[in-house]
Amino acid sequence: MSDTLTFLKNFIRSPTQVGAIAPSGRQLVDRMTDWIKWESIRNVVEYGPGTGVFTEAIADRLHPEARFFAIERSPELAATTRQRCPGVNVIEDSASNVHALCRKHDMQNVDAILCGLPWASFPDSLQQEIMDATLAVLRPGGQFVTFAYWQGVILPAGQRFRRRLDQNFSSVHRSPTAWANLPPAFVYRCVR
């Protein structure tokens, strides 16, 4: 319950940065993480862990030799994720700085990026900035996974984001809807 209150409080303060009123549910977490080829990836980054529900699932699935860090802008949400996942490095920064953060953590390239950012609430310039940063670190064949709420699909920014995925990835697939999530969402599964 405290995670939900923390999430809601951050949504009210910064709806364009948080994007939802509650943390993602188990069904959406599974749709985000089950697609990743955990046995073969070694460098993993998460954008926007929020309260750490995806972070926890990632940490549970990581190969023992994998390196992983999460990037969260909100100090309060970063603290919540650190508390939930004490062994994970949660960095308070912007996903647009992922290239510098990867260099700092000796990751030449990234095998998988799992993203909880609210793309449909971002202006075009921020979408492009984060996508450019993502493409600068994600290796060819690397996996990028993010989700979208159904109500965001009809927004111009949501449609613009989908076009951006199609332009930048060799394959883009949409998962079945996680109807049990609040609000219902689906996952974009992309390969560079």
C-alpha positions in Angstrom: 0.0 0.0 0.0 2.8 2.4 0.8 4.3 1.9 -2.7 0.9 2.9 -4.2 0.7 6.0 -2.1 4.3 7.0 -3.0 3.5 6.4 -6.7 0.3 8.4 -6.5 2.0 11.3 -4.7 4.7 11.4 -7.4 2.1 11.2 -10.2 0.2 14.2 -8.7 3.4 16.2 -8.4 4.8 15.3 -11.8 2.2 13.6 -14.1 4.4 13.9 -17.2 7.3 12.1 -15.4 5.4 9.4 -13.6 2.5 8.8 -16.1 0.3 6.5 -14.0 -1.6 6.5 -10.7 -0.4 3.1 -9.5 2.6 0.8 -9.8 2.5 -1.8 -12.6 0.8 -5.1 -11.7 2.2 -8.6 -11.9 0.6 -9.4 -15.3 2.4 -6.4 -16.9 5.7 -7.1 -15.1 5.6 -10.6 -16.6 4.8 -9.3 -20.1 7.8 -7.0 -19.8 10.3 -9.4 -18.4 9.4 -12.9 -19.9 10.4 -11.9 -23.4 14.0 -11.0 -22.5 16.7 -13.6 -23.2 18.1 -13.6 -19.7 20.5 -16.5 -20.2 22.5 -14.6 -22.8 22.5 -11.0 -21.8 25.1 -9.4 -19.6 24.5 -5.6 -19.6 21.1 -4.4 -18.6 19.7 -1.0 -17.9 16.2 0.0 -16.7 14.7 3.5 -17.3 12.1 4.8 -14.8 11.9 2.0 -12.2 9.3 3.9 -10.1 8.7 1.8 -7.0 10.8 -1.1 -8.3 8.3 -3.7 -9.4 10.2 -4.2 -12.7 13.5 -3.8 -11.0 12.8 -6.6 -8.6 11.7 -8.9 -11.4 14.9 -8.0 -13.4 17.1 -8.7 -10.4 15.5 -12.1 -9.9 16.1 -13.1 -13.6 19.6 -11.7 -14.2 22.4 -14.0 -15.1 25.0 -14.2 -12.2 27.6 -12.5 -14.5 25.3 -9.7 -15.6 25.7 -6.0 -14.8 22.6 -3.9 -14.2 21.6 -0.4 -13.1 18.4 1.5 -13.0 17.9 5.3 -13.8 15.2 7.2 -11.9 14.7 11.0 -11.8 12.5 11.2 -8.7 14.6 11.0 -5.5 11.6 9.6 -3.6 10.9 6.8 -6.1 14.7 6.0 -6.3 14.7 5.6 -2.5 11.7 3.3 -2.7 13.3 1.2 -5.3 16.6 1.0 -3.3 14.6 -0.1 -0.3 12.7 -2.8 -2.3 15.9 -3.9 -4.2 18.9 -3.2 -1.9 21.4 -5.0 -4.2 20.5 -2.8 -7.2 22.4 0.3 -8.2 19.6 3.0 -8.7 21.0 6.2 -10.1 19.2 9.5 -9.8 19.5 10.9 -13.3 17.8 11.2 -16.6 17.6 8.4 -19.1 19.0 10.8 -21.7 22.3 10.5 -19.9 22.5 6.7 -20.3 25.6 6.9 -22.5 27.7 8.7 -19.9 26.3 6.4 -17.2 27.2 3.3 -19.2 30.8 4.6 -19.7 31.0 5.3 -15.9 29.9 1.7 -15.2 32.2 0.2 -17.9 29.4 -1.0 -20.2 30.6 -0.7 -23.7 27.2 -1.5 -25.0 23.9 -2.7 -23.6 22.1 -6.0 -24.4 18.7 -5.0 -23.0 16.9 -1.9 -21.9 13.6 -2.2 -19.9 11.7 1.0 -19.8 8.9 2.3 -17.6 8.9 5.9 -18.9 5.6 7.6 -19.9 6.4 8.2 -23.6 2.9 9.4 -24.4 3.3 12.3 -22.0 6.7 13.4 -23.4 7.1 16.2 -25.9 8.7 15.3 -29.3 12.1 16.7 -28.3 12.3 14.6 -25.1 11.2 11.5 -26.9 13.9 12.0 -29.5 16.6 12.8 -26.9 16.0 9.7 -25.0 15.6 7.5 -28.1 18.9 8.9 -29.5 20.6 8.1 -26.1 19.1 4.6 -26.2 20.3 3.9 -29.7 23.8 5.1 -28.8 24.2 2.4 -26.2 22.0 -0.5 -27.3 24.0 -3.0 -29.4 22.8 -4.3 -32.7 20.3 -7.2 -31.9 19.8 -5.7 -28.5 16.4 -5.8 -26.9 14.3 -2.8 -25.9 11.1 -3.3 -24.1 8.6 -0.6 -22.9 4.9 -0.4 -22.2 2.0 1.8 -23.1 -1.4 2.4 -21.6 -4.3 2.0 -24.0 -5.5 5.6 -23.4 -2.0 6.9 -24.5 -2.2 5.1 -27.9 -4.8 7.7 -29.2 -2.7 10.7 -28.1 -0.5 12.3 -30.7 2.6 11.7 -28.6 1.7 8.0 -28.3 1.3 7.7 -32.0 4.5 9.6 -32.6 6.3 7.3 -30.2 5.0 4.2 -32.1 6.3 5.7 -35.4 9.6 6.4 -33.7 9.9 2.7 -32.7 9.1 1.5 -36.2 11.8 3.9 -37.6 14.6 2.8 -35.2 14.2 -0.9 -34.6 14.4 -3.9 -37.0 11.3 -5.5 -35.3 8.6 -4.1 -33.1 5.9 -6.4 -31.7 3.0 -5.6 -29.3 2.1 -8.0 -26.5 -1.4 -9.0 -25.6 -3.0 -6.5 -23.3 -2.5 -6.8 -19.5 -6.1 -6.2 -18.7 -5.5 -6.7 -14.9 -3.1 -3.7 -14.9 -4.4 -0.3 -13.7 -4.8 1.1 -16.3 -4.7 -1.7 -18.9 -1.4 -1.7 -20.8 0.5 -3.6 -23.5 4.2 -4.1 -24.1 6.3 -3.0 -27.1 9.0 -5.6 -27.7 11.7 -4.2 -30.0 14.9 -5.6 -31.4 17.6 -3.2 -32.7 
